[in-house]
Amino acid sequence: MGEKKIRHYLLILAVLLLGVLAIVLVVSFFPQQPDSSDKLETTVVVRELSLAEFKEVYDKRDLAVDRFMILDLRARGEWEEAFIPGSISFESGRLDEQDTWQKLDTYNEVAVVADDLGAASLFVDQLKIQSWVADKRIYLLEDPVSGWFAAGYSKSRFLLAF
């Protein structure tokens, strides 16, 4: 009888070990979904600037050296009439084009200007959705571009298209 009991315990032990092994295999093939606290939090900072604050940032930047771009979201015709020196005419629909992201990615700082502030905010939201803003600074001009000209700041009439 003692030998029969030992075999019985060995059989139970073998079944338990097989169960543990099965659980380990299942868990390794189906990794757990990460907890929301495990995700890397990326904080996107978009600075909304008044016209005076924007002018100060603008004056401190060397557009080429600082990799600073001003995207003017107004209609192309409006932009051609007068624009902030160094700004680029950019219609938000162009975000769908792959080469647009590659061009934008070369800049460290981007200022978004428009006469329609709602459109400018939506555009910035699109940048956030695309995760483009990871290591970038975005400035959003709170005032319409026309305020720049009304304040007497310089305007350009040469063409530079994106």
C-alpha positions as CSV (number, residue, x, y, z in Angstrom):
1,M,0.0,0.0,0.0
2,G,2.8,2.4,0.7
3,E,4.1,2.1,-2.9
4,K,0.6,2.7,-4.2
5,K,0.3,6.0,-2.2
6,I,3.7,7.2,-3.4
7,R,2.6,6.6,-7.1
8,H,-0.6,8.5,-6.4
9,Y,1.3,11.5,-4.9
10,L,3.8,11.4,-7.8
11,L,0.9,11.4,-10.3
12,I,-0.8,14.4,-8.5
13,L,2.6,16.2,-8.5
14,A,3.1,15.5,-12.2
15,V,-0.4,16.8,-13.0
16,L,0.2,20.0,-11.0
17,L,3.6,20.6,-12.7
18,L,2.0,20.1,-16.1
19,G,-0.7,22.6,-15.1
20,V,1.9,25.2,-14.0
21,L,3.8,24.6,-17.2
22,A,0.6,25.1,-19.3
23,I,-0.1,28.4,-17.5
24,V,3.4,29.7,-18.0
25,L,3.2,28.8,-21.8
26,V,-0.2,30.5,-22.2
27,V,1.0,33.7,-20.4
28,S,4.1,33.8,-22.5
29,F,2.2,33.6,-25.7
30,F,-0.5,36.1,-24.7
31,P,1.3,39.0,-23.0
32,Q,-0.7,41.2,-20.8
33,Q,-1.9,44.6,-22.0
34,P,0.1,47.3,-20.3
35,D,-1.6,49.1,-17.5
36,S,-2.3,52.7,-18.3
37,S,0.2,53.7,-15.6
38,D,2.9,51.8,-17.6
39,K,2.5,54.0,-20.6
40,L,5.1,56.7,-21.3
41,E,3.4,60.0,-20.8
42,T,4.3,62.5,-23.4
43,T,3.4,66.0,-22.5
44,V,2.8,68.3,-25.4
45,V,3.3,71.9,-24.6
46,V,1.7,74.3,-26.9
47,R,2.3,77.9,-25.9
48,E,-0.5,80.3,-26.8
49,L,1.0,83.7,-27.4
50,S,-0.4,87.2,-27.6
51,L,0.8,89.3,-30.5
52,A,3.4,91.0,-28.3
53,E,4.7,87.7,-26.9
54,F,4.8,86.2,-30.4
55,K,6.8,89.3,-31.7
56,E,9.3,88.8,-28.9
57,V,9.8,85.1,-29.7
58,Y,10.0,86.0,-33.4
59,D,12.6,88.7,-32.9
60,K,14.8,86.3,-30.9
61,R,14.9,83.6,-33.6
62,D,17.2,83.1,-36.5
63,L,14.8,81.2,-38.8
64,A,17.5,79.2,-40.5
65,V,19.8,78.5,-37.5
66,D,17.1,77.9,-34.9
67,R,15.1,75.6,-37.1
68,F,12.1,77.8,-36.5
69,M,9.2,77.7,-38.9
70,I,6.1,79.9,-39.1
71,L,3.1,78.2,-40.8
72,D,0.5,80.6,-42.0
73,L,-2.8,78.7,-42.5
74,R,-4.6,81.5,-44.3
75,A,-5.7,81.0,-47.9
76,R,-2.8,81.1,-50.4
77,G,-4.1,84.3,-52.0
78,E,-4.3,86.2,-48.7
79,W,-0.8,85.0,-47.8
80,E,0.5,86.3,-51.2
81,E,-0.9,89.7,-50.5
82,A,1.1,90.1,-47.3
83,F,2.7,87.8,-44.7
84,I,4.9,87.7,-41.7
85,P,8.5,87.7,-43.0
86,G,9.8,84.1,-43.0
87,S,6.4,82.5,-42.8
88,I,5.3,79.8,-45.2
89,S,1.9,79.4,-46.8
90,F,0.6,76.1,-45.5
91,E,-2.9,74.8,-46.0
92,S,-3.9,72.3,-43.3
93,G,-5.2,69.8,-45.8
94,R,-1.6,69.1,-46.8
95,L,-1.0,67.2,-43.6
96,D,-2.1,64.1,-45.4
97,E,0.9,64.2,-47.6
98,Q,3.8,62.1,-46.4
99,D,6.6,64.4,-47.6
100,T,4.9,67.2,-45.5
101,W,5.7,65.3,-42.3
102,Q,9.3,64.8,-43.4
103,K,9.7,68.5,-44.1
104,L,8.1,69.5,-40.9
105,D,10.2,67.1,-38.9
106,T,13.4,69.1,-39.7
107,Y,12.2,72.0,-37.6
108,N,12.5,72.2,-33.8
109,E,10.0,75.0,-33.3
110,V,6.8,75.8,-35.2
111,A,4.6,78.8,-34.9
112,V,1.1,78.4,-36.2
113,V,-0.6,81.6,-37.4
114,A,-4.0,82.2,-39.0
115,D,-6.9,84.6,-39.1
116,D,-9.3,81.8,-38.2
117,L,-8.1,80.9,-34.6
118,G,-10.4,77.9,-34.5
119,A,-8.7,76.4,-37.6
120,A,-5.3,77.1,-36.0
121,S,-6.3,75.2,-32.9
122,L,-7.6,72.3,-34.9
123,F,-4.4,72.2,-36.9
124,V,-2.3,72.0,-33.7
125,D,-4.6,69.2,-32.5
126,Q,-3.8,67.4,-35.8
127,L,-0.1,67.8,-35.0
128,K,-0.7,66.3,-31.6
129,I,-2.7,63.3,-33.0
130,Q,0.1,62.6,-35.4
131,S,2.6,62.6,-32.5
132,W,4.7,65.0,-34.4
133,V,5.2,67.2,-31.5
134,A,7.3,64.8,-29.3
135,D,10.4,67.0,-29.1
136,K,9.1,70.1,-30.7
137,R,7.9,73.5,-29.4
138,I,4.7,74.8,-30.9
139,Y,3.6,78.4,-30.6
140,L,0.0,79.4,-31.4
141,L,-0.6,83.0,-32.1
142,E,-3.8,84.0,-30.2
143,D,-4.4,87.0,-32.4
144,P,-5.3,86.9,-36.1
145,V,-2.4,87.5,-38.5
146,S,-4.1,90.7,-39.6
147,G,-3.2,92.0,-36.1
148,W,0.5,91.7,-37.0
149,F,0.0,94.1,-39.8
150,A,-2.3,96.4,-37.9
151,A,0.3,96.7,-35.2
152,G,2.7,98.0,-37.9
153,Y,5.1,95.1,-37.9
154,S,6.8,94.4,-41.1
155,K,5.3,92.4,-43.9
156,S,6.8,90.7,-46.8
157,R,5.7,90.4,-50.4
158,F,8.2,87.9,-51.7
159,L,7.1,84.3,-52.2
160,L,8.3,81.2,-50.4
161,A,6.0,78.2,-50.7
162,F,6.2,75.0,-48.7
